[in-house]
Amino acid sequence: MPAPEEPTTDVPGPAASGRRVSRKTVLRAAAALGAAPLLIGAPVALAREQPAPGGAGLAPTPECHDGDGPTVEQMEGPYFKPDSPLRNSLITSGTPGTRLTVGGYVFGRGCRPVPGVLLDFWQADDNGAYDNSGYGFRGHQFSTAQGAFSLTTIVPGLYPGRTRHLHVKLQAPGRRVVTTQLYFPGEPRNGTDGLFDSRLLMNLRQAGPGLEATFDFVLDVPQDPTTPPTTPPPTAPPTGTWTPGRAYRAGDGAAYAGLAYRCLQAHTAAVGWEPPNVPALWRRL
């Protein structure tokens, strides 16, 4: 059984002095205490979400956040190993544990996707142990041209001193390495783990016998706010209704709640990513 990672006292918490409490922070804090619904229909708190009074979506801002700034950094811990294999799945058909897929996007400070970002993941296995002799539950990948990433793994097991978590290092081309951890909402140990930070909570929902999680990273990568994001050419009015699980391409149209939208970035639709909620993915026509 691995030794627990040492807590640190200088990790910024969700209520750091002088920080404006954002809607995202409140949602994640509620989820950490088990007060927010976590399954289908739960509210999302993604970096690309720009809430406005009355529920209307605002255009992405140059800061690409609602008060939370770039993704919070955390300690590496004692179990990181360099030279992980290039892969986005850390499991095989016979791997024990609850299946978990983690997906999302990497954005810069201009609230636009950052392609080619290195994401290096590592975690404990179902028994709470790290593979320190090989590369089990370790792997790296690169964000797509749309800034997307996707990881297939299992829910990590518990070990003394820590709540459930995933480790990740990110490096945008030509930029410094950012190290952090991702957490699961509703975990009893979230309240006792000295490293836990509610700003790093993933959104989580049941997906058959497994779980699906989403999280958007925001890196301190300069992006000219005066240059609008590249958008696909106008297309014909949508002929179908927005549907979770459908793969949309840039330029596709879809109808939602009686309104027409055009897809800005290729992605697979998911509950919580409805067109009015994600202006980085959909533009109202």
BATIRO-725712 format. One record per atom (N, C-alpha, C, O): residue in one letter; x negated, y negated, z. Coordinates in pm, whole numbers, padded with zeros to 5 digits, always signed. Last residue first. Layout:
! BATIRO-725712
AXYZ;...
//
This chain:
! BATIRO-725712
L+02818-03108-03408;L+02837-03169-03540;L+02947-03273-03534;L+02979-03336-03636;R+02580-03070-03149;R+02721-03084-03186;R+02732-03158-03319;R+02663-03258-03340;R+02319-02840-03152;R+02359-02981-03170;R+02504-02986-03216;R+02544-02916-03309;W+02134-02615-02944;W+02253-02646-03027;W+02275-02797-03035;W+02253-02870-02939;L+01900-02602-02795;L+01932-02493-02887;L+02043-02528-02985;L+02046-02476-03096;A+01886-02819-02635;A+01763-02782-02706;A+01789-02673-02809;A+01709-02655-02901;P+02131-02832-02509;P+02108-02919-02625;P+01978-02893-02696;P+01959-02939-02809;V+02314-02625-02366;V+02173-02615-02405;V+02147-02701-02528;V+02141-02649-02640;N+02584-02645-02314;N+02493-02641-02200;N+02347-02652-02238;N+02263-02684-02154;P+02735-02627-02546;P+02730-02757-02477;P+02632-02761-02361;P+02599-02870-02314;P+02674-02343-02623;P+02624-02461-02696;P+02627-02592-02619;P+02529-02666-02626;E+02575-02137-02346;E+02678-02185-02435;E+02633-02316-02499;E+02562-02394-02435;W+02410-01983-02185;W+02348-02064-02289;W+02453-02110-02390;W+02423-02122-02509;G+02568-01833-02026;G+02495-01940-01960;G+02426-02031-02060;G+02387-02143-02025;V+02510-01541-02207;V+02600-01610-02115;V+02520-01710-02034;V+02415-01676-01980;A+02321-01592-02507;A+02341-01527-02377;A+02439-01608-02295;A+02450-01730-02312;A+02198-01538-02837;A+02290-01604-02746;A+02309-01522-02618;A+02312-01399-02622;T+01870-01549-02934;T+01982-01459-02912;T+02071-01519-02805;T+02025-01547-02695;H+01742-01791-03169;H+01750-01730-03037;H+01864-01630-03037;H+01946-01627-03129;A+01599-02066-03341;A+01639-01925-03346;A+01637-01866-03205;A+01542-01888-03129;Q+01727-02389-03284;Q+01616-02296-03268;Q+01669-02154-03271;Q+01772-02124-03210;L+01965-02517-03350;L+01839-02588-03371;L+01717-02497-03364;L+01616-02523-03429;C+02283-02459-03488;C+02171-02403-03414;C+02042-02475-03451;C+02013-02493-03569;R+02557-02678-03455;R+02455-02623-03543;R+02337-02578-03459;R+02294-02651-03369;Y+02909-02664-03378;Y+02770-02683-03340;Y+02678-02624-03447;Y+02716-02532-03520;A+03239-02786-03324;A+03141-02725-03413;A+03000-02761-03370;A+02973-02875-03330;L+03495-02699-03082;L+03398-02793-03140;L+03296-02717-03224;L+03270-02599-03200;G+03653-02516-02950;G+03716-02602-03049;G+03624-02703-03115;G+03670-02784-03195;A+03476-02371-02795;A+03577-02456-02730;A+03634-02559-02827;A+03660-02674-02790;Y+03261-02351-03065;Y+03276-02321-02923;Y+03374-02422-02863;Y+03356-02543-02878;A+03132-02218-03366;A+03235-02296-03299;A+03244-02253-03154;A+03236-02134-03122;A+02828-02253-03547;A+02915-02176-03459;A+03015-02272-03396;A+02987-02390-03376;G+02574-02218-03800;G+02682-02290-03735;G+02763-02196-03646;G+02766-02075-03668;D+02219-02212-03843;D+02348-02143-03833;D+02450-02233-03764;D+02415-02315-03679;G+01983-02351-03812;G+02071-02390-03921;G+02206-02322-03919;G+02299-02368-03985;A+01795-02085-03694;A+01802-02230-03707;A+01885-02264-03831;A+01860-02213-03940;R+02007-01803-03617;R+01891-01863-03681;R+01907-02014-03685;R+02019-02066-03679;Y+02111-01588-03354;Y+02134-01706-03437;Y+02002-01757-03494;Y+01899-01753-03427;A+02236-01284-03262;A+02112-01352-03298;A+02144-01467-03394;A+02198-01444-03502;R+02469-01234-02997;R+02444-01251-03140;R+02313-01327-03162;R+02282-01421-03089;G+02507-01239-02726;G+02444-01121-02783;G+02414-01133-02931;G+02342-01050-02986;P+02810-01427-02730;P+02692-01379-02657;P+02638-01251-02720;P+02715-01164-02762;T+02913-01629-02996;T+02930-01498-02933;T+02803-01457-02860;T+02696-01453-02922;W+03108-01884-03140;W+02986-01851-03066;W+03008-01724-02986;W+03108-01711-02915;T+03300-01786-03422;T+03296-01836-03285;T+03165-01795-03219;T+03117-01683-03240;G+03240-01881-03768;G+03260-01788-03659;G+03252-01856-03524;G+03203-01969-03512;T+03184-02070-03950;T+03295-01981-03983;T+03325-01884-03870;T+03424-01811-03876;P+03091-02415-03940;P+03083-02277-03891;P+03207-02196-03926;P+03318-02248-03930;P+03033-02597-04246;P+03100-02582-04116;P+03097-02437-04070;P+03102-02346-04153;A+02703-02561-04391;A+02848-02563-04402;A+02910-02549-04264;A+02846-02495-04174;T+02433-02760-04258;T+02491-02640-04317;T+02641-02657-04326;T+02698-02754-04275;P+02153-02980-04276;P+02295-02954-04249;P+02343-02830-04321;P+02298-02799-04431;P+01827-02838-04198;P+01918-02916-04282;P+02062-02885-04249;P+02092-02777-04199;P+01704-02832-03858;P+01731-02770-03987;P+01825-02858-04069;P+01894-02943-04014;T+01476-03068-03712;T+01605-03001-03714;T+01629-02941-03851;T+01581-02994-03951;T+01216-03150-03500;T+01251-03106-03634;T+01381-03028-03629;T+01394-02933-03552;P+01276-03414-03265;P+01248-03274-03297;P+01288-03242-03439;P+01384-03299-03492;P+01150-03746-03329;P+01260-03653-03301;P+01220-03511-03335;P+01139-03489-03425;T+00913-03929-03171;T+00930-03842-03287;T+01039-03742-03258;T+01023-03659-03169;T+00894-04051-02933;T+00956-04129-03040;T+00975-04046-03166;T+01046-04089-03257;P+00758-03891-02758;P+00904-03898-02742;P+00972-03976-02853;P+01094-03969-02868;D+00511-03671-02834;D+00554-03806-02866;D+00706-03816-02856;D+00776-03757-02938;Q+00395-03486-02566;Q+00472-03480-02690;Q+00529-03618-02715;Q+00589-03677-02625;P+00151-03329-02364;P+00208-03452-02420;P+00281-03425-02551;P+00233-03349-02636;V+00223-03090-02133;V+00169-03104-02268;V+00231-03229-02329;V+00353-03235-02345;D+00265-02957-01877;D+00226-03097-01891;D+00151-03115-02023;D+00033-03151-02026;L+00543-02737-01931;L+00401-02763-01914;L+00371-02910-01938;L+00443-02979-02011;V+00803-02562-01805;V+00771-02695-01857;V+00624-02721-01826;V+00585-02726-01709;F+00978-02260-01870;F+00859-02327-01818;F+00847-02465-01883;F+00877-02481-02001;D+01282-02118-01785;D+01213-02204-01879;D+01095-02271-01811;D+01111-02331-01705;F+01423-01798-01746;F+01348-01907-01683;F+01279-01985-01793;F+01222-01926-01885;T+01645-01529-01679;T+01598-01636-01767;T+01524-01740-01684;T+01558-01766-01568;A+01709-01176-01673;A+01670-01301-01607;A+01626-01402-01711;A+01576-01366-01817;E+01912-00896-01638;E+01855-00992-01730;E+01827-01121-01654;E+01912-01169-01580;L+01901-00555-01527;L+01919-00696-01500;L+01856-00779-01612;L+01757-00737-01673;G+02081-00241-01582;G+01965-00324-01551;G+02002-00468-01524;G+02118-00501-01502;P+02305-00111-01662;P+02240-00062-01540;P+02120-00146-01498;P+02063-00125-01391;G+02444-00408-01787;G+02454-00263-01781;G+02391-00213-01653;G+02418-00267-01546;A+02315-00657-01647;A+02323-00619-01788;A+02324-00467-01796;A+02219-00405-01809;Q+02369-00923-01422;Q+02373-00780-01447;Q+02386-00756-01596;Q+02460-00827-01665;R+02141-01201-01403;R+02274-01144-01423;R+02260-00995-01451;R+02156-00947-01496;L+01973-01495-01294;L+01982-01349-01298;L+02124-01305-01320;L+02218-01362-01264;N+01725-01739-01322;N+01866-01709-01332;N+01879-01560-01358;N+01803-01504-01436;M+01451-01755-01088;M+01505-01721-01218;M+01658-01719-01210;M+01714-01698-01102;L+01302-02009-00893;L+01402-01903-00903;L+01444-01881-01048;L+01469-01977-01121;L+01132-02212-00843;L+01081-02105-00929;L+01177-01987-00935;L+01138-01878-00976;R+01240-02376-00659;R+01228-02430-00794;R+01179-02325-00894;R+01184-02348-01015;S+01213-02246-00417;S+01340-02231-00489;S+01335-02288-00630;S+01418-02251-00714;D+00939-02063-00334;D+00979-02198-00372;D+01103-02186-00460;D+01098-02122-00565;F+00744-01870-00108;F+00867-01886-00187;F+00899-02032-00211;F+00887-02115-00121;L+00535-01839+00065;L+00504-01889-00069;L+00630-01922-00149;L+00622-01995-00247;G+00630-01729+00300;G+00569-01861+00305;G+00536-01920+00170;G+00511-02040+00161;D+00933-01572+00330;D+00809-01570+00253;D+00751-01712+00248;D+00815-01804+00198;T+01180-01596+00440;T+01069-01572+00532;T+00933-01569+00462;T+00829-01564+00528;G+01375-01627+00247;G+01373-01722+00357;G+01256-01707+00452;G+01233-01793+00537;N+01344-01411+00081;N+01313-01544+00029;N+01297-01645+00143;N+01216-01737+00135;R+01428-01169+00177;R+01296-01216+00221;R+01260-01355+00166;R+01156-01410+00201;P+01676-01121+00053;P+01671-01153+00196;P+01537-01211+00240;P+01532-01294+00331;E+01748-01271-00259;E+01661-01178-00187;E+01653-01216-00039;E+01625-01332-00007;G+01892-01450-00415;G+01965-01360-00327;G+01880-01262-00250;G+01935-01176-00180;P+01686-01460-00712;P+01786-01517-00621;P+01850-01409-00534;P+01861-01293-00574;F+01340-01406-00738;F+01472-01351-00760;F+01573-01413-00663;F+01546-01417-00543;Y+01070-01600-00889;Y+01141-01535-00779;Y+01283-01496-00817;Y+01338-01545-00915;L+00739-01625-01020;L+00883-01634-01041;L+00954-01549-00936;L+00907-01442-00898;Q+00443-01827-00991;Q+00517-01705-00962;Q+00665-01730-00985;Q+00712-01843-00970;T+00148-01950-01167;T+00266-01964-01084;T+00329-01828-01059;T+00275-01725-01100;T-00101-02146-01321;T-00069-02021-01252;T+00052-02043-01163;T+00059-02143-01091;V-00224-02270-01620;V-00127-02295-01512;V-00088-02159-01453;V-00048-02069-01526;V-00522-02376-01773;V-00439-02264-01729;V-00350-02307-01613;V-00396-02372-01520;R-00527-02661-02000;R-00573-02585-01884;R-00475-02472-01850;R-00360-02474-01894;R-00524-02645-02364;R-00488-02703-02235;R-00537-02613-02121;R-00582-02501-02145;G-00554-02528-02614;G-00639-02640-02580;G-00612-02705-02445;G-00670-02809-02415;P-00228-02405-02614;P-00352-02419-02690;P-00428-02546-02653;P-00375-02657-02659;A-00130-02338-02273;A-00100-02393-02404;A-00231-02410-02480;A-00335-02430-02418;Q-00114-02079-02064;Q-00212-02171-02119;Q-00168-02212-02259;Q-00169-02131-02352;L-00009-01933-01759;L+00026-01990-01888;L-00086-02083-01934;L-00146-02155-01854;K+00040-01645-01563;K-00050-01754-01600;K-00010-01801-01739;K+00020-01720-01827;V+00253-01505-01317;V+00230-01542-01457;V+00127-01655-01464;V+00127-01747-01383;H+00415-01255-01119;H+00306-01350-01140;H+00295-01383-01288;H+00324-01300-01373;L+00728-01215-00959;L+00644-01188-01075;L+00535-01295-01081;L+00560-01411-01050;H+00867-01081-00654;H+00816-01188-00738;H+00741-01133-00857;H+00697-01018-00857;R+01030-01034-00341;R+01008-00988-00478;R+00963-01106-00565;R+01015-01217-00552;T+00831-01154-00061;T+00959-01125-00126;T+00929-01075-00267;T+00813-01074-00308;R+00575-01028+00159;R+00621-01099+00041;R+00764-01060+00003;R+00810-00950+00032;G+00497-00875+00382;G+00464-01016+00377;G+00519-01094+00261;G+00512-01217+00262;P+00460-00554+00234;P+00460-00640+00354;P+00420-00783+00325;P+00323-00810+00255;Y+00654-00526-00071;Y+00543-00486+00014;Y+00531-00588+00127;Y+00586-00697+00116;L+00901-00407-00306;L+00859-00492-00194;L+00734-00437-00127;L+00710-00316-00127;G+00879-00377-00668;G+00909-00331-00534;G+00857-00428-00429;G+00779-00519-00459;P+01019-00560-00946;P+00906-00516-00862;P+00951-00473-00724;P+01048-00525-00669;V+01225-00438-01195;V+01226-00521-01075;V+01113-00473-00983;V+01110-00356-00947;I+01035-00391-01499;I+01126-00345-01395;I+01126-00449-01282;I+01039-00535-01275;T+01040-00520-01835;T+00968-00463-01722;T+01069-00400-01626;T+01177-00359-01669;T+00981-00727-02103;T+01057-00609-02060;T+00978-00539-01951;T+00862-00502-01971;L+01001-01066-02188;L+00927-00963-02116;L+01021-00852-02076;L+01129-00877-02022;S+00964-01322-02422;S+01053-01217-02371;S+00968-01107-02310;S+00872-01060-02372;F+00974-01669-02523;F+00903-01550-02477;F+01005-01449-02427;F+01118-01485-02394;A+00966-01946-02756;A+01035-01842-02679;A+00938-01733-02633;A+00834-01710-02695;G+00887-02147-02927;G+00853-02160-02786;G+00910-02052-02697;G+00904-02063-02575;Q+00924-02098-03189;Q+01032-02169-03122;Q+01006-02186-02973;Q+01093-02234-02900;A+00708-01946-03247;A+00713-02079-03309;A+00823-02163-03247;A+00816-02286-03251;T+00662-01786-02922;T+00689-01788-03065;T+00685-01932-03119;T+00661-02026-03044;S+00395-01736-02689;S+00527-01790-02722;S+00540-01802-02874;S+00442-01827-02944;F+00227-01426-02650;F+00222-01566-02691;F+00363-01614-02726;F+00441-01539-02786;Q+00124-01212-02376;Q+00192-01238-02502;Q+00177-01386-02533;Q+00123-01462-02453;H-00010-00950-02165;H+00003-01089-02208;H+00070-01095-02345;H+00072-00997-02420;G+00027-00745-01869;G+00029-00767-02013;G+00042-00914-02046;G+00096-00992-01969;R+00084-00493-01633;R+00005-00610-01671;R+00011-00624-01822;R+00002-00525-01895;F+00170-00244-01543;F+00248-00365-01512;F+00163-00491-01528;F+00170-00583-01446;G-00153-00104-01547;G-00011-00085-01529;G+00058-00213-01484;G+00007-00282-01396;Y-00423-00099-01601;Y-00346-00216-01644;Y-00195-00189-01642;Y-00119-00244-01722;G-00632+00020-01336;G-00595+00015-01477;G-00515-00111-01506;G-00536-00215-01445;S-00685-00033-01075;S-00785+00044-01149;S-00757+00042-01299;S-00848+00060-01380;N-00477-00160-00958;N-00604-00231-00956;N-00715-00156-01030;N-00825-00208-01046;D-00154-00199-00974;D-00252-00112-01038;D-00383-00189-01048;D-00400-00273-01137;Y+00017-00258-00667;Y-00044-00310-00790;Y-00144-00207-00843;Y-00209-00136-00766;A+00326-00149-00520;A+00181-00138-00534;A+00136-00198-00667;A+00207-00189-00767;G+00598-00119-00482;G+00534-00234-00422;G+00383-00233-00432;G+00316-00309-00361;N+00716+00082-00620;N+00682+00111-00481;N+00612-00007-00413;N+00571+00004-00297;D+00739-00012-00876;D+00863+00013-00803;D+00838+00039-00654;D+00927+00021-00572;D+00454-00241-00885;D+00541-00137-00939;D+00662-00117-00850;D+00686-00195-00758;A+00391-00597-00907;A+00387-00469-00837;A+00480-00370-00906;A+00572-00409-00977;Q+00249-00773-01196;Q+00345-00751-01088;Q+00320-00618-01019;Q+00239-00537-01065;W+00176-01021-01447;W+00139-00904-01369;W+00230-00895-01247;W+00281-00997-01200;F+00140-01186-01765;F+00224-01141-01652;F+00158-01026-01579;F+00091-00942-01641;D+00051-01459-01939;D-00009-01337-01886;D+00067-01298-01759;D+00060-01369-01659;L+00101-01633-02224;L+00168-01599-02098;L+00117-01464-02053;L+00137-01364-02123;L-00013-01889-02428;L-00048-01759-02369;L+00026-01743-02237;L+00016-01829-02149;V+00174-02047-02676;V+00132-02050-02535;V+00102-01908-02489;V+00183-01817-02509;G+00269-02079-02937;G+00134-02028-02916;G+00085-02036-02774;G-00036-02031-02752;P+00471-02381-02914;P+00437-02249-02968;P+00296-02208-02929;P+00213-02292-02892;V+00687-02539-02714;V+00543-02532-02737;V+00510-02393-02789;V+00521-02296-02714;P+00984-02737-02773;P+00914-02610-02750;P+00766-02620-02783;P+00725-02698-02869;R+01037-03047-02603;R+01038-02969-02726;R+00953-02844-02704;R+00861-02846-02623;C+01022-03238-02407;C+01139-03149-02410;C+01151-03078-02544;C+01262-03051-02591;G+00788-03365-02381;G+00884-03427-02471;G+01009-03343-02489;G+01092-03373-02575;R+00633-03198-02229;R+00696-03310-02161;R+00792-03388-02250;R+00870-03468-02200;G+00721-02868-02359;G+00628-02972-02321;G+00703-03087-02259;G+00824-03077-02237;F+00843-02539-02274;F+00861-02674-02325;F+00745-02762-02282;F+00678-02736-02182;V+00913-02213-02343;V+00810-02298-02288;V+00823-02434-02355;V+00816-02445-02477;Y+01201-02011-02257;Y+01124-02095-02347;Y+01016-02169-02270;Y+01025-02185-02148;G+01306-01671-02201;G+01320-01814-02187;G+01232-01885-02287;G+01194-01829-02390;G+01350-01365-02012;G+01334-01442-02134;G+01351-01590-02107;G+01404-01630-02003;V+01311-01046-01892;V+01294-01187-01858;V+01270-01263-01988;V+01179-01230-02064;T+01475-00753-01797;T+01422-00832-01907;T+01420-00978-01863;T+01516-01028-01804;L+01443-00458-01614;L+01455-00604-01607;L+01399-00664-01735;L+01289-00629-01778;R+01553-00156-01462;R+01508-00228-01580;R+01538-00378-01568;R+01643-00418-01518;T+01439-00027-01164;T+01551-00097-01227;T+01501-00181-01342;T+01415-00268-01323;G+01234+00273-01182;G+01267+00138-01138;G+01384+00080-01214;G+01424+00134-01318;P+00982+00460-01363;P+01085+00447-01260;P+01110+00302-01224;P+01021+00219-01235;T+00940+00518-01708;T+00896+00436-01594;T+01008+00426-01490;T+01119+00386-01524;G+01005+00653-01940;G+01003+00729-01815;G+00961+00648-01693;G+00947+00705-01585;S+00983+00474-02149;S+01116+00530-02120;S+01120+00604-01987;S+01226+00617-01928;T+00760+00224-02011;T+00796+00326-02109;T+00932+00382-02070;T+00990+00341-01969;I+00668-00128-01969;I+00724+00001-01927;I+00736+00097-02045;I+00724+00058-02161;L+00617-00383-02040;L+00526-00324-01943;L+00568-00184-01901;L+00511-00127-01808;S+00620-00557-02339;S+00688-00456-02259;S+00586-00388-02169;S+00482-00343-02215;N+00461-00718-02485;N+00571-00784-02414;N+00659-00685-02340;N+00762-00723-02285;R+00103-00725-02507;R+00229-00653-02516;R+00336-00732-02441;R+00306-00805-02347;L-00229-00690-02492;L-00130-00772-02562;L-00004-00690-02579;L-00002-00594-02656;P-00364-00608-02165;P-00329-00576-02303;P-00226-00672-02360;P-00145-00729-02287;S-00587-00830-01982;S-00468-00746-01991;S-00435-00717-02137;S-00475-00793-02225;D-00818-00972-01905;D-00823-00878-02017;D-00704-00783-02019;D-00720-00666-02054;P-00831-00995-01539;P-00836-01048-01676;P-00830-00935-01778;P-00834-00817-01743;K-00606-00947-01277;K-00717-00889-01352;K-00717-00952-01492;K-00612-00960-01555;F-00485-01031-00948;F-00498-01064-01090;F-00620-00994-01150;F-00724-00981-01085;Y-00455-00992-00674;Y-00440-00877-00764;Y-00448-00910-00912;Y-00419-00824-00995;P-00448-01194-00479;P-00569-01110-00490;P-00565-01004-00599;P-00663-00932-00616;G-00323-01516-00604;G-00317-01394-00526;G-00435-01303-00554;G-00515-01332-00644;E-00284-01765-00724;E-00302-01646-00808;E-00281-01518-00730;E-00228-01421-00783;M-00038-02000-00602;M-00165-01929-00594;M-00165-01804-00682;M-00060-01746-00710;Q+00151-02213-00829;Q+00130-02137-00707;Q+00001-02058-00715;Q-00062-02050-00820;E+00319-02503-00962;E+00209-02407-00962;E+00197-02339-00826;E+00228-02397-00722;V+00628-02575-01118;V+00548-02573-00995;V+00439-02467-01005;V+00463-02355-01051;T+00657-02725-01434;T+00674-02605-01352;T+00576-02604-01235;T+00456-02629-01252;P+00699-03084-01422;P+00645-02961-01478;P+00661-02844-01381;P+00675-02864-01260;G+01007-03211-01265;G+00874-03222-01322;G+00827-03092-01386;G+00907-03000-01403;D+01262-03233-01155;D+01173-03131-01102;D+01033-03132-01162;D+00947-03060-01113;G+01445-03400-01268;G+01389-03440-01140;G+01285-03344-01086;G+01225-03372-00983;D+01521-03264-01491;D+01623-03342-01421;D+01575-03376-01281;D+01654-03380-01187;H+01313-03285-01787;H+01351-03227-01658;H+01457-03316-01595;H+01481-03428-01639;C+01182-03413-02000;C+01223-03273-02011;C+01250-03210-01874;C+01215-03095-01850;E+01097-03671-02045;E+01044-03601-01929;E+01080-03454-01928;E+01012-03375-01860;P+01232-03771-02267;P+01087-03752-02276;P+01029-03673-02160;P+00922-03613-02174;T+01536-03567-02282;T+01463-03689-02249;T+01314-03664-02262;T+01271-03549-02269;P+01791-03441-02496;P+01668-03419-02420;P+01593-03551-02399;P+01588-03636-02488;A+02119-03585-02453;A+02006-03551-02539;A+01883-03529-02453;A+01870-03590-02348;L+02354-03429-02231;L+02276-03543-02276;L+02166-03495-02368;L+02124-03380-02362;G+02678-03285-02229;G+02534-03270-02239;G+02468-03397-02288;G+02521-03466-02375;A+02935-03325-01985;A+02885-03345-02119;A+02733-03334-02120;A+02668-03368-02022;G+03036-03309-01729;G+02992-03185-01792;G+02937-03203-01931;G+02896-03105-01993;G+03094-03534-01590;G+03201-03479-01672;G+03160-03354-01747;G+03240-03299-01822;P+02766-03661-01612;P+02898-03666-01550;P+03004-03612-01645;P+03005-03642-01764;A+02533-03411-01735;A+02584-03548-01731;A+02719-03546-01663;A+02783-03441-01655;P+02231-03215-01752;P+02370-03237-01714;P+02406-03385-01712;P+02321-03471-01690;Q+02041-03062-01950;Q+02045-03203-01914;Q+02188-03239-01877;Q+02262-03289-01962;E+01834-02784-01964;E+01968-02832-01933;E+01960-02978-01889;E+01882-03012-01800;R+01584-02688-01991;R+01637-02758-02107;R+01775-02816-02080;R+01828-02889-02163;A+01541-02554-01754;A+01469-02678-01776;A+01527-02757-01893;A+01520-02879-01893;L+01851-02439-01610;L+01736-02423-01695;L+01670-02557-01723;L+01735-02662-01716;A+02056-02317-01443;A+01973-02432-01403;A+01842-02422-01478;A+01736-02399-01420;V+02397-02216-01473;V+02257-02205-01506;V+02184-02330-01462;V+02244-02436-01446;P+02651-02049-01285;P+02594-02172-01340;P+02446-02153-01369;P+02377-02081-01296;A+02782-01731-01399;A+02714-01812-01299;A+02661-01940-01362;A+02630-01941-01482;G+02887-01564-01585;G+02965-01682-01551;G+02899-01770-01448;G+02954-01874-01413;I+02766-01264-01452;I+02820-01333-01568;I+02909-01448-01522;I+02993-01434-01434;L+02603-01328-01135;L+02638-01244-01249;L+02697-01328-01360;L+02681-01450-01361;L+02566-01479-00915;L+02448-01445-00990;L+02480-01366-01116;L+02390-01341-01197;P+02700-01756-00734;P+02722-01633-00808;P+02605-01606-00901;P+02551-01699-00960;A+02533-01873-00438;A+02574-01898-00576;A+02598-01766-00645;A+02524-01670-00620;A+02442-01797-00193;A+02567-01872-00197;A+02617-01897-00337;A+02731-01939-00355;G+02199-01682-00140;G+02308-01594-00177;G+02440-01664-00188;G+02544-01597-00192;L+01995-01849-00104;L+02067-01811+00017;L+02184-01719-00013;L+02259-01682+00077;A+01917-01895-00363;A+01822-01829-00273;A+01889-01780-00146;A+01846-01681-00087;A+02130-02039-00462;A+02112-01901-00506;A+02019-01826-00413;A+02038-01707-00388;A+02081-02283-00341;A+02202-02210-00308;A+02189-02064-00345;A+02230-01975-00271;A+01844-02350-00470;A+01843-02332-00325;A+01966-02254-00280;A+01956-02168-00193;R+01938-02377-00730;R+01843-02270-00699;R+01835-02246-00549;R+01820-02131-00506;L+02112-02594-00706;L+02161-02465-00753;L+02067-02352-00714;L+02110-02246-00669;V+01933-02794-00619;V+02045-02753-00535;V+02097-02616-00575;V+02123-02531-00490;T+01761-02814-00839;T+01709-02776-00709;T+01820-02724-00619;T+01803-02623-00551;K+01940-02903-01036;K+01873-02775-01052;K+01820-02725-00919;K+01832-02606-00888;R+02013-03152-00942;R+02116-03048-00951;R+02050-02911-00963;R+02100-02814-00905;S+01751-03274-00722;S+01821-03261-00849;S+01926-03153-00843;S+01929-03072-00750;V+01634-03510-00508;V+01697-03379-00511;V+01782-03369-00636;V+01875-03448-00654;R+01330-03669-00559;R+01474-03679-00577;R+01531-03538-00586;R+01483-03456-00664;R+01077-03674-00312;R+01130-03618-00436;R+01280-03635-00440;R+01350-03618-00340;G+00983-03761-00068;G+00990-03858-00175;G+01046-03804-00305;G+01063-03880-00400;S+00849-03451+00036;S+00877-03590+00067;S+00879-03677-00057;S+00789-03669-00140;A+01012-03157-00084;A+00892-03237-00061;A+00927-03383-00045;A+01023-03433-00105;A+01189-02947-00090;A+01231-03070-00025;A+01112-03160+00006;A+01110-03229+00107;P+01078-02726-00206;P+01185-02792-00277;P+01228-02923-00214;P+01298-03002-00278;G+00716-02760-00152;G+00848-02700-00133;G+00954-02779-00202;G+00927-02889-00252;P+00390-02692-00270;P+00499-02787-00254;P+00632-02718-00242;P+00659-02623-00317;V+00153-02534-00074;V+00243-02515-00187;V+00361-02608-00171;V+00428-02604-00067;D-00011-02548+00142;D-00007-02665+00056;D+00076-02643-00069;D+00072-02725-00161;T-00024-02322+00291;T+00058-02429+00346;T+00068-02548+00254;T+00145-02641+00280;T+00015-01988+00184;T-00059-02113+00184;T+00032-02225+00229;T+00153-02220+00207;P-00013-01642+00276;P+00063-01764+00248;P-00027-01885+00250;P-00134-01883+00311;E-00189-01386+00120;E-00192-01483+00228;E-00108-01604+00191;E-00129-01663+00085;E-00023-01086+00030;E-00094-01207-00011;E-00084-01310+00101;E+00019-01321+00168;P-00072-00778+00207;P+00009-00892+00168;P-00077-01008+00125;P-00188-01028+00175;A-00237-00498+00054;A-00227-00595+00163;A-00144-00713+00117;A-00146-00746-00002;P-00067-00216-00092;P-00154-00334-00097;P-00133-00425+00022;P-00026-00428+00082;M-00086+00120+00000;M+00000+00000+00000;M-00088-00124+00000;M-00177-00136+00085;
//
